[in-house]
Amino acid sequence: MAQFYSAKRRVTTRQIITVTVNDLDSFGQGVARHNGKALFIPDLLPQESAEVTIVEDKKQYARGRVTRRLTSSPQRETPRCPYFGVCGGCQQQHASVELQQRSKSAALSHLMKHEVSGVIADRPWGYRRRARLSLRYQPKTQRLQMGFRKTASNDIVDVDRCPILTPRLEALLPRLRECLSDLQGVRHLGHAELVLAGGGPLMILRHTAPLSARDREKLERFSQSEELSLFLAPFSEILETVSGEAPWYESNGLRLGFSPRDFIQVNDGVNQLMVARALEWLDVQPDDRVLDLFCGMGNFTLPLARLAAEVVGVEGVPALVEKGRENARRNALHNVTFFHENLAEDVTAQPWAKQGFSKVLLDPARAGAAGAMAQIGKLRPGRVVYVSCNPATLARDSEALTGAGYQLSRLVMLDMFPHTGHLESMALFERRS
């Protein structure tokens, strides 16, 4: 085979150095300095020294791999999960919860150029009420793989336990594997999604070929014995109810129904605390008219309606708008209305917006709310609470609010996903007088 010279090809000898980590980034990587730039090293904590192999050397930063750890931090902990380091779900089980929260808060404060006044957190283990398990039958071993993706890979890590799942869902894993492995259509399974709702667990099973009568009967027996609601997904957009009731969950004393695939916050404990803190920050009064943008099915909207004169919820997904209306009726809240709008467009001319709003809450997706910032400025509410799952877009959008006459007055880190690299937060903006 002929080989040709490439100017881009670089042959390097991987260098081994000794470093001491000074910081932990929000993704759980140790940060040291080498040759005047940041060196990121997974599995090292602040105050730890190690021999490190340089595996990537860029102009602005480098990456290393631990060859031998020389010292151990008092903040180092033994991971509870036997799959930690292989499974891509968690990145920080080796660090104490205190260190995780401190490093994420520091990263948030640095990005926002504002002090983080606290952390909203609940239990650090057994918190996750939703999980999607990949399924793949291996013909050579005649065995079903069931688990999560490996780090930076499509390969599956077989799991029989997961300590960040709620205990009720974790306990299902071995029995679920046994049931699915015995199906005649085991080769045609795609994934299983588990959700712990208010009335108990539910499962959505994705399959790519019709199930036999025997398999359907076996799955129905399993759902009855485990007291879970079962939904089949023969096509990605269609759900078939096999057993159980429509799912629901509680948000600050209200019951919210949702469809099995609808987004709900996976950490119920933090969600309850977050909603309560948002209501406190907004200081909702009986004569307030409040706007909830990206409202979903009413996680914030309905608790707001119990305090305000009127609440308007705006959402871009029609099915969620209808679900919000159903939830308002179910909870006998008559001072709340839901609208379907494209929030990238100007909605301030809509009839429901012309009366103005004294308070605004928004909870956008990772892309943030760039299109809504100018609209909030036009509405000129006294207070704005921004719930964020991406600190980069929060920082970008906060600049727009600052330019519109608002100041960032409070900022907290939401520990929604302990042991992972996810960094969520909530900010209060107040209009300058």
N, C-alpha and C positions, 0 to 999 in steps of 0.2 A: 504494500500500500504506500502510495506517495504521500509525503508529509511536506507541508508548505510553511514557511516562516510567517508568523503573525507578530506584528509590532505590539499588539495588545497583550500577548502572552508573556507572563512574568514568572520566572522560576525563583522562588525564595526559600530560604532555609528558615523554618519556624524557630523563632527566638524564645528562649526560656528566661524569664526574669523573676525577681522576687519583689513583691509589692505589698503594701498595706492599704486596705480599703478604708476610705474615710466617710463614705455615704452610701445610701441605698436608694435606688431610683424606684419609681412607682410600680415598675414591672418586677421588682424583687432582685434586680441585678446589683451586685456590688460595684461601686464606682471608685476608681483609683486614678492617679495622674501618672502619665508616662510620656516622656519626650514632649512635655508641655501640652498634652491633650488628654481628654477623658479616655479612660480604659474601662470598658464594661465587662464584668466577670460574673456570670451566673454562679450561684451557690456559694458566694462569699458575702459576709456581713461586715458592717463597720467594726473597726478595731481588729479585724482578722488579717493575718499575714499569710502569704502562700507563694509557692513557686507556680508560675503561670506561663502557659504557652500562648504566644500571640498567634491567633488564628485568622485575624483580619486586621489590616492596617490601612486606614483611610487618612485623607488629609486632615479631617477635623476630629476624628475619633478612632479608637481601636477596640477590638474585642479579644478577650482571652478565655482560656479554659484552664481550670485548676488542675495542676499536675500533682501537687502535694500541699495540703493545708498545714501550716506550721503552728497556728494558734487558733483558739476558739473563742468566740464572743459569748459573754454571759446571756446575750439575747438569742443564742442559737437553741433551737428546740428539735426534738426528734419528730419527724413527720408522722402523723397518725395513719396516713394512707400508704399501703404497701406499693402502690403504683406511682407515687410521687417521683418526679424526675423523668418518667417515661410518658405518662398520660399528660396531654396538653391542657387539662382543665385548670390545674393549680400551679402557681409559680412561687409561692411564698410560705409553704408549710414549715420550712426550716427556720423561719423567723418568728419571734414572739408576736402576738397580736399587738402589743404596745408598740413595737418597732414598726410593724406594718402601718399602723395608723399614723405614727409620727412621720414616717417617710412620705406617705401619700399626702399628708397635710402640708409638709414642707414643699413638695412639688407643686401642690395647688397654690400655696401662698406665693411661691416664686413666679408662677405663670400669671397669676392675677394681680401681682404687686399689691397684695392686701393681706392683712393678718387673718388667719383662720381661727375663729373664736371657739371652735369646739368640734367634736365628732359625734354624729348620731349613729349609734351602733346598738346591736342586739346580741344574741348569742353567736359566737364565732364558728360553731360546729352545728351540723344538723339543721341548717337554715334554708337550704335550697328546696323549693317546692315544685320545681319544674326541671326536667332533664330529658334530653333526646339521646337515645341509645342507638348507635349504629349496629346493623345486623348484616352478617355475611357468612354464607355457608361455604365451608372449605371441602371440596370433593375428596381431596387426597386423604385428609384425616377423618372425613365424614363427621365433622363437628361444626356446630354453629358458633361463630364469634359474636359476642355481644358486649359492647362497651363504648368507650370514647376514643377519639382520634389521638394518635401520638403527637408529640410536639413537632410542628413543622412537617407533618406527614399525613397521608390519607390512610395509613395503616391503622388497624383497630387494636386497642389495648383491651384484652378480655378483663372484665371486672366482675367480681362477686360482691363487692362492697364499695361504698363511697361515703366517707364520713361527713362530707358537706351536704349530702342529701338529708332531708327530714327522715327521722328514724322509720316512719311508716313506709316511705318509698324505698329506703335502703333495704328494709326487710323483704321487700318484694323481689329483689334481684335474683337470688338463687332459684326461687320457685318459678319466676318468669322464664328464666333460661331453660329450666326443665320442661316447661309447657311448650315453648316455642320449638325446642329441639325435637320434640316428638310429633310435630306437624308434618303431614305428607307434603305440604307445599313449602317446606323450610327453605328450599332453594330460591324461592320467590319473595322472600321478606326483605324489605328495605330498611325500615327503622321502626322503633317503638318510642313513643313520647309519653312520659309519665307526668302527671300533674296532681298535686294534692289540693283539692278544692275543699270548700267548707263542709260539704256533705260526705267527704271521703275521697279516695284516689280515683283517678280515671286514666285510661290508656288509649292512645290512638295508635293503631297498628297499620303501617303502610305495607301493602303487598302489590306485586306487579303482575299477578296472574290470579284468576278466580280461585277461591278457596273451596275445597271439597266439603260435602255435608259433614263428613267426620271431623274435619278441622274446625268448622264453624261450631259444631257441638262441643268440641273439646275447649275451644276458647270461651264459649259461653259458660261452661261448667267452671272454668278457671275464674272468670269474672265473678261468678256467684260465690265461689268458695273464698275468694280474697276480698269480697265486698267492694269491688271496684266497677265503675262504669266503663263500658267498652265501646269504642268507636273504630270502625274499619275505614281505611282510606285506599280503595282500589285505584283511584286516580288522585293526583295531587290536590285537585281543587274540590273533591267530593268527599263528604263524610257520611257514613252510614251508622246510625245508632243501633247497637246490638242489645245493650242492657244499660240500666241505670238512668239517673235523672239528669236534667240540665245542670251544669256546674255553677257554683256561686262562691263568693268570698265576702268577708266583712271588711269595710273601710270605715273606721271610727264609728262603730255602732250601726252602720247601714249595711244592708245586704245587696251586693251587686252581682247580678247574673252575667255570665260571659259564655261565649262559644269556646269549645275546647281548644281551638287554635288562636284565640284572641290573646293579645299581649296582656299579661299581668306582671306586676313586680314579683320577681322570684323570691325575694326576702320579705316575708309577711311582717315580721317583727319590725324591721327598719321602715317598711312602708307605713305602718301605723304611726310610728314616731315622727316620720317625715311629714305626713299629712297634718298631724297635730301642730308641729312646729311652723308649718306654712300658714296655718290659720292664725297662730299667735303672731307671727311677723306681719301679716296683712292687717291685723287688728280690726277685723271685720265688725262693723257696726250695723244696727238694725235698719238704717237708712241707706246703706251702701248698695251700689250696683256694681257687680263684679264680673269680669271677663276671664274665662278660662280657655286659653289657646292650646291646641294639640290635646284636647281634653279626653280623648279615648272614650271609654264607656262611662266616665264620670267618677274616677277615683278621687279627684279633688273637687269636682263640680258639685257633687251631691252633699258632701260635708259642708262646703261653702254655703249651699242653699239653706241649711238649717240656721245660719247666722245672719245672712244678708237679706235685704229687701227683694233683690232680684239677682239671678246669676244667668249668664249666657255662656254656653259651652260651644266651642267651634272646633271642628275636626275635619280632616281631609279624607277619611275613609267612611263611605256611606254606611256600611254595616255597623260600624262602631257608633255612629250617630243614632241609628235606630235602637241599638242596644242601650245607649244612654237614655233615650226617651222611655224605653221599657223600664229601666231601673228607677227613673224618676217616678213613674206611675206606681211601681211596686212599693216604693217608699213613701208614697202619698206626698210628694213634694211638688207643689203647683207653681212655685215661683222660679222655676228653672226651665230654660228652653235650650234646645240643641240645634245647631245648624251645620250643614255640610258646605264647606268653602275651601278654596285653594288658598292657603295662607301665604303663598309666595306672591299673591296678587293683593292689591289694595282693597281691603274690606271696610274701610272707614266710611264709605258712601252707602253701605247697606243700611236698610231701615232700622235694624236692631242696634246699629252702632251710633246712630245720630244723637241719641240721648246722652251719650258719653258714659264713662266708667270711672269710679273713684279708685278702684283697685284692679290689678291685672295679675294673673298667674299664668305661667307657660311652662310646659314640660315637653320640649321637642325631642326628636330622635337625635342620633349622633351627628347628623349634618347640621344641627343647630337651627336657628330661626332668623337667618339673615334677612329674608324677605319681610318678616314681621316687625323688625326693629323700627323702621320708619313709621309704620302704622301705630305702634305703641306711642311713639313720640307725638304723633298727631292727636291721639286720644288724650294725652296728658293726664294719666292717672296719678294719684298721689304716691302710691306704692306699687312696686313690681316685684314679684317673687319669681325667680328663674330656677327651675329644677333641671340639672344638667347631667347627662351621662358621658359627656366629652368635654374635658376642661379646655381643649384648644378652641372649640367653637364657642364655649362660654366666654373665653377671653376676647375673641373677635367680636361677639355680639355685645359684650359689656362696653366696648369702646363706642359702639353706636349709641348705646343708652347714655353714656357719659356725654357724648356730643350733643344729645338731645336735651341736656339739662338735668341729668340724674347723677346721683353719687352712690357708690357702693358702700353700704353701711354695715352689712353683716354677711359673713361667709362661713359655711360649715362644710366639712367633709362628711359624706354619707358612706358609711362602711357597708355598702349593699352587698359586696362580694368579697368577704374575707378570704385570704390566702391566694387571691388572684391579682392580676395586674389591672383590673378595672378600677377606675377612679371616678366616682360620682360625687356631686356636690349640689349645694343649694345656696343661692345668693339673694339678698334683699337690696333693692335699689329704691331710693327715695328722691322725689323731685326737689331740687334746690328751690328755696323760697326767693 
